[in-house]
Amino acid sequence: MNSTLREDADAIIRASLNAVLPDEAVRRALEAFRPGKGRVLLVAAGKAAWQMAHTAVEVLGRVDGGVVVTKYHHGKGEIPGVACYEAGHPVPDENGFAATEQALELVRGLTAEDTVLFLLSGGGSALFEKPLIPGDELQDVTSQLLASGADIVEMNTLRKRLSGVKGGRFAQRCAPAQVFEIVLSDVLGDPLDMIASGPAAPDSSTCAQALAIAEKYRLNLSEQAKALLAQETPKALDNVTTKITGSVRQLCAAAAEACRARGYEPVLLTDQLCCEAREAGSFLGSIARAHAGQGRKLAFIAGGETVVHLTGKGLGGRNQELALAAAPALAGRNAAVFSVGSDGTDGPTDAAGGYVDGETLAALVAAGWNVYDTLQNNDAYHALQAMDGLILTGPTGTNVNDVAVALVEGKGAW
């Protein structure tokens, strides 16, 4: 492993994630918060829910009740006046269902004088859920979608129709109270109705689109689920004000600044990456290979969210697959590729992402690993673990998609 490149990668990751923590973003958004004369209730859902709620209560001083539901191990203690719950992600579970019921109980019977402060971040689609079909069936549908390679918009188009809180239905439950929504976006282009499946946003998708997605991926659905896909969702809401506080664009800008601080000339390729993870990795590796040894320190940045099509039974996530897929192109070059999920977790693992450089492929081969076979088995985690190539950050408190970076040193090959 190239220790200089790895040190640079770790420093860039730390600086980038610190720059997109939600604390200051929530503070800024609350400058426009004008609650009514009645009660102020707080509901927060998503991977960054605890961090957002903690900051909001700190700024406001108090709330008249609240519910937070976040991913397991993402809570960091008690918040005054707020009940905090942890639940399953990316597949919803009974703890998430129960926490959502508590949130619905909290907003029951509100008046026009009351205000609901709704803090939403990525992961809310799984964590904030009142299923309209049996819970185990919803879990199965979610697992089918995750394995199919469906992107986040396709997944949420279906999930909001199987839910009693998604697709604007939570805001309807809060009426006639006003909802002030602060959103940390993890969906490319920041479409409000797709971030966490839009619990407080009118739904722009249609039944025809939902049914087409189910057909596209040949999902195994019950008759009850098919009937729900044919029912329209709310198309207008008059009790919601929304502020978007963070997105992958800010993450990419932070990464560029961090690269510049380490002496690299940053080049933003895209902030809307949305292809297969292994294809993105191969592409970034090829870019690094083409520019290596030309006498300039360059950093090519791609933000977004790739997808993984499950073809094996290994362990990994989209960022780890992206990194591993870059290893062949980097072989022998003074370059590296890393990819990291801003929330600190990648797929069903404890890693945030992965790192490879020009020495990785030879080391993998020497240890008996075949990159192609490993990717086919979706086992990037164990291959990278063997090379000390896992990126481990722990839960970060934010969630604004992923960032992948190809670092190219000015020197030539080894």
C-alpha positions in Angstrom: 0.0 0.0 0.0 1.2 3.5 -0.8 1.3 5.1 2.6 1.4 8.7 1.3 -1.7 8.2 -0.8 -3.5 6.4 2.0 -2.7 9.3 4.4 -4.0 11.8 1.9 -7.1 9.8 1.4 -7.8 9.5 5.1 -7.3 13.2 5.6 -9.6 14.1 2.7 -12.3 11.8 4.0 -12.1 13.3 7.5 -12.2 16.9 6.2 -15.0 16.2 3.7 -17.3 14.5 6.3 -16.7 17.2 8.9 -17.7 19.8 6.4 -21.2 18.3 5.9 -22.2 17.5 9.4 -25.8 18.8 9.9 -25.2 21.0 13.0 -24.6 24.3 11.3 -27.0 23.5 8.5 -29.8 22.9 10.9 -29.0 26.1 12.8 -29.2 28.1 9.5 -32.5 26.5 8.6 -34.0 27.3 11.9 -33.4 31.0 11.4 -36.6 30.9 9.2 -38.6 28.9 11.8 -41.7 30.7 12.9 -43.9 28.4 15.0 -47.5 29.1 15.8 -48.9 30.0 19.2 -49.6 26.4 20.1 -47.3 23.5 20.9 -44.0 22.8 19.0 -43.5 19.1 18.4 -40.4 17.5 16.9 -40.2 14.4 14.7 -36.9 13.3 13.2 -36.3 10.3 10.9 -33.2 9.1 9.1 -29.6 8.2 9.7 -28.8 11.8 10.7 -32.0 12.1 12.8 -30.3 12.1 16.2 -27.7 14.7 15.3 -30.4 17.0 13.7 -32.7 16.7 16.6 -30.0 17.3 19.2 -29.0 20.5 17.4 -32.6 21.7 17.0 -33.5 21.2 20.7 -30.2 23.0 21.6 -31.1 26.0 19.4 -34.8 26.1 20.4 -34.2 25.5 24.1 -37.1 23.1 24.4 -39.9 21.3 22.6 -43.3 20.1 23.8 -42.6 16.5 22.8 -40.7 14.6 20.2 -39.8 11.4 18.6 -36.5 10.4 16.9 -36.0 7.2 14.9 -32.6 6.5 13.6 -30.5 3.5 12.5 -29.1 1.1 15.1 -26.0 2.6 16.8 -26.6 6.1 15.4 -28.1 7.5 18.6 -25.7 9.3 20.9 -27.7 9.6 24.2 -30.8 11.4 25.5 -32.3 14.5 24.1 -34.5 16.6 26.5 -38.2 16.2 25.9 -37.6 13.7 23.0 -38.0 9.9 22.9 -35.2 8.4 20.8 -35.6 5.0 19.0 -33.3 2.9 16.9 -34.4 0.6 14.1 -33.5 -1.4 11.0 -31.9 -0.1 7.8 -31.9 -0.7 4.9 -34.7 -3.3 5.6 -37.4 -1.9 7.9 -38.2 -3.8 11.1 -40.7 -3.9 13.9 -38.7 -1.3 16.0 -39.1 1.1 13.1 -42.8 0.4 12.8 -43.3 0.9 16.6 -41.3 4.2 16.6 -43.4 5.5 13.7 -46.6 4.7 15.6 -45.2 6.8 18.5 -44.6 9.7 16.1 -48.2 9.4 14.7 -49.6 9.3 18.2 -47.6 12.4 19.0 -49.1 14.4 16.1 -52.7 13.1 16.6 -55.3 15.7 17.3 -53.2 18.8 16.6 -54.7 22.3 16.0 -53.9 25.0 13.5 -52.0 26.8 16.2 -49.6 23.8 16.6 -46.3 23.3 14.7 -44.5 20.1 13.8 -40.7 20.5 13.3 -40.0 17.6 10.9 -36.3 16.7 10.5 -35.6 14.3 7.6 -32.5 12.6 6.3 -31.6 9.7 4.1 -32.5 6.3 5.4 -36.0 7.5 6.4 -37.6 5.3 3.9 -36.7 2.2 6.0 -36.7 3.8 9.4 -39.9 5.8 9.3 -42.6 3.4 8.2 -46.2 2.4 8.8 -46.7 -0.5 6.4 -50.1 -0.9 4.6 -49.2 -4.5 4.0 -47.9 -7.1 6.5 -44.5 -6.1 7.9 -42.8 -9.2 6.8 -44.1 -8.7 3.2 -42.8 -5.1 3.2 -39.4 -6.5 4.3 -39.4 -9.0 1.5 -40.3 -6.3 -1.1 -37.5 -4.1 0.2 -35.0 -7.0 0.0 -36.2 -7.7 -3.6 -35.6 -4.1 -4.6 -32.2 -4.0 -3.0 -31.1 -7.1 -4.8 -32.5 -6.0 -8.1 -30.2 -3.0 -8.7 -33.1 -0.6 -8.7 -32.0 3.0 -8.0 -33.3 5.0 -5.1 -36.0 6.9 -7.1 -37.4 3.6 -8.4 -37.4 2.1 -4.9 -39.1 5.0 -3.3 -41.7 5.3 -6.0 -42.9 1.8 -5.0 -42.3 2.1 -1.2 -44.4 5.3 -0.8 -47.4 3.5 -2.1 -47.1 0.7 0.4 -46.9 3.1 3.3 -49.2 5.1 5.6 -46.6 7.9 6.1 -44.7 8.2 2.9 -45.7 10.2 -0.2 -47.1 13.2 1.8 -49.2 11.1 4.1 -47.4 12.1 7.3 -48.0 15.8 6.6 -51.7 14.9 6.1 -51.7 13.2 9.5 -50.3 16.4 11.0 -53.0 18.7 9.5 -54.3 21.3 10.4 -51.0 21.9 12.1 -48.2 23.5 10.1 -45.2 21.3 9.3 -41.7 23.0 9.1 -39.5 20.5 7.4 -35.7 20.5 7.4 -34.2 18.1 4.9 -30.7 16.6 4.6 -30.8 15.3 1.0 -29.4 11.9 -0.1 -31.1 11.8 -3.5 -29.5 13.2 -6.6 -31.1 16.5 -7.7 -32.8 16.9 -4.3 -36.4 15.8 -5.3 -38.3 16.4 -2.1 -40.8 13.6 -2.8 -38.1 11.0 -3.1 -35.9 11.9 -0.1 -36.9 9.3 2.5 -39.9 8.7 0.2 -41.3 12.2 0.9 -43.4 11.9 4.1 -44.2 15.7 3.9 -44.0 16.2 0.1 -46.6 15.9 -2.6 -45.8 12.9 -4.7 -44.7 13.6 -8.3 -44.7 9.9 -9.4 -47.7 8.1 -10.8 -49.3 4.7 -10.4 -48.3 3.8 -13.9 -44.7 4.4 -13.1 -44.9 2.3 -9.9 -46.5 -0.6 -11.8 -43.9 -0.3 -14.6 -41.1 -0.6 -12.0 -42.6 -3.6 -10.4 -42.8 -5.2 -13.9 -39.3 -4.1 -14.8 -37.7 -5.9 -11.9 -40.2 -8.8 -11.9 -41.1 -8.3 -8.3 -43.0 -10.9 -6.5 -46.0 -9.0 -5.0 -49.2 -10.0 -3.3 -52.6 -8.9 -4.7 -52.9 -6.5 -1.8 -49.6 -4.8 -2.7 -50.5 -4.7 -6.4 -53.8 -3.0 -5.5 -51.9 -0.4 -3.4 -49.6 0.4 -6.3 -52.7 1.3 -8.3 -53.9 3.9 -5.7 -52.7 7.5 -6.1 -50.8 9.4 -3.5 -51.3 13.1 -2.4 -50.5 15.5 -5.1 -50.9 18.8 -3.1 -50.2 19.8 0.5 -50.9 23.3 1.9 -49.4 22.9 5.4 -45.7 22.3 4.7 -42.7 24.6 4.5 -39.4 22.9 3.6 -35.7 23.9 3.9 -33.1 21.7 2.2 -29.9 22.0 4.4 -27.3 19.7 2.7 -26.7 17.6 -0.3 -24.0 15.7 -2.3 -23.1 18.9 -4.0 -21.8 20.3 -0.7 -20.0 17.0 -0.1 -18.2 17.2 -3.4 -17.3 20.8 -2.8 -15.9 19.9 0.6 -13.9 17.0 -1.0 -12.5 19.4 -3.6 -11.3 21.8 -0.9 -9.8 19.0 1.1 -7.9 17.7 -2.0 -6.6 21.2 -2.7 -5.4 21.5 0.8 -3.3 18.3 0.3 -1.7 19.7 -2.9 -4.0 18.1 -5.5 -5.7 20.0 -8.3 -9.4 18.9 -8.0 -11.5 18.1 -11.0 -15.3 17.6 -10.4 -16.5 14.9 -12.8 -20.1 14.7 -11.6 -22.2 15.1 -8.5 -24.9 12.8 -10.0 -23.1 9.5 -10.3 -25.8 6.8 -10.6 -24.5 3.7 -12.4 -23.3 0.2 -11.4 -20.7 0.5 -8.6 -18.2 -1.8 -10.4 -18.6 0.2 -13.7 -17.9 3.5 -11.8 -14.8 2.0 -10.2 -13.4 0.7 -13.5 -14.0 4.1 -15.0 -12.3 6.1 -12.2 -9.4 3.7 -12.3 -9.0 4.2 -16.0 -9.0 8.0 -15.6 -6.3 7.7 -12.9 -4.2 5.4 -15.1 -4.5 7.8 -18.1 -3.2 10.8 -16.0 -0.6 9.0 -13.8 3.0 10.1 -14.3 2.3 13.3 -16.1 3.9 15.5 -13.4 0.7 16.9 -11.8 -1.1 16.0 -8.6 -4.7 15.6 -9.6 -7.9 14.5 -7.8 -10.9 13.4 -9.9 -14.1 13.6 -7.8 -17.5 11.9 -8.4 -20.4 12.2 -6.0 -23.7 10.4 -6.1 -25.0 7.0 -5.4 -24.2 3.9 -7.4 -26.1 0.6 -7.3 -25.1 -3.0 -6.8 -26.7 -5.9 -8.6 -26.4 -8.9 -6.3 -24.9 -11.9 -8.1 -23.2 -13.7 -5.2 -23.5 -14.3 -1.5 -20.4 -12.4 -0.2 -20.3 -9.3 2.0 -19.8 -5.7 0.9 -21.5 -2.5 -0.3 -21.5 -0.2 -3.3 -18.5 1.9 -2.2 -16.4 -1.2 -1.5 -17.3 -2.7 -4.9 -16.5 0.6 -6.6 -13.0 0.7 -5.0 -12.2 -2.9 -5.7 -13.3 -2.6 -9.3 -10.7 0.2 -9.8 -7.8 -2.0 -8.6 -6.9 -3.6 -12.0 -6.7 -0.2 -13.8 -4.4 1.2 -11.1 -1.9 -1.6 -11.2 1.6 -0.3 -11.1 0.6 3.3 -11.2 1.2 6.0 -8.5 -2.5 6.5 -8.0 -5.4 5.5 -5.7 -9.2 5.3 -5.7 -11.4 5.5 -2.7 -15.1 5.7 -2.2 -17.0 6.4 1.0 -20.6 6.7 2.2 -21.1 10.0 4.1 -23.2 8.2 6.7 -20.3 6.0 7.7 -21.9 2.7 6.7 -21.7 0.9 3.3 -24.3 -1.8 2.7 -24.7 -4.4 5.5 -21.2 -3.8 6.9 -19.3 -1.8 9.5 -17.2 -0.1 6.8 -17.9 3.3 5.2 -16.2 2.3 2.0 -13.0 1.1 0.4 -9.5 2.2 -0.7 -7.2 0.7 -3.4 -4.0 1.9 -5.1 -1.4 0.8 -7.6 -0.1 -1.9 -5.3 -3.5 -3.5 -4.4 -3.9 -5.8 -7.4 -0.6 -7.5 -7.0 -1.2 -8.0 -3.3 -4.6 -9.5 -3.9 -3.2 -11.9 -6.5 -0.4 -12.9 -4.1 -3.0 -13.6 -1.4 -5.1 -15.8 -3.8 -7.8 -13.2 -4.6 -9.3 -12.9 -8.1 -10.9 -9.4 -8.5 -13.4 -10.5 -11.1 -14.6 -13.6 -9.1 -14.7 -11.5 -5.9 -17.0 -8.9 -7.5 -19.2 -11.6 -9.0 -19.6 -13.0 -5.4 -20.2 -9.4 -4.1 -17.4 -10.1 -1.5 -15.5 -6.8 -1.7 -15.5 -6.5 2.1 -13.3 -9.5 2.8 -10.9 -8.8 -0.1 -10.4 -5.2 1.0 -10.1 -6.3 4.6 -7.2 -8.6 3.7 -5.5 -5.6 2.1 -6.2 -3.1 4.9 -8.3 -1.3 2.4 -11.5 -0.8 4.4 -12.5 2.7 5.3 -13.9 2.7 8.9 -15.4 5.9 10.2 -18.2 4.7 12.4 -21.6 6.5 12.2 -20.9 10.1 11.2 -24.2 11.9 12.0 -24.8 13.0 8.4 -26.1 11.4 5.2 -25.6 13.2 1.9 -24.8 10.3 -0.6 -21.3 9.0 -1.4 -18.1 10.5 -2.8 -15.5 8.7 -4.8 -12.1 10.2 -5.5 -9.2 9.1 -7.8 -5.9 10.6 -6.6 -3.0 10.8 -9.0 0.5 11.7 -7.9 2.8 13.6 -10.2 5.4 10.8 -10.1 5.3 7.9 -12.6 4.8 4.2 -11.9 6.7 2.3 -9.2 
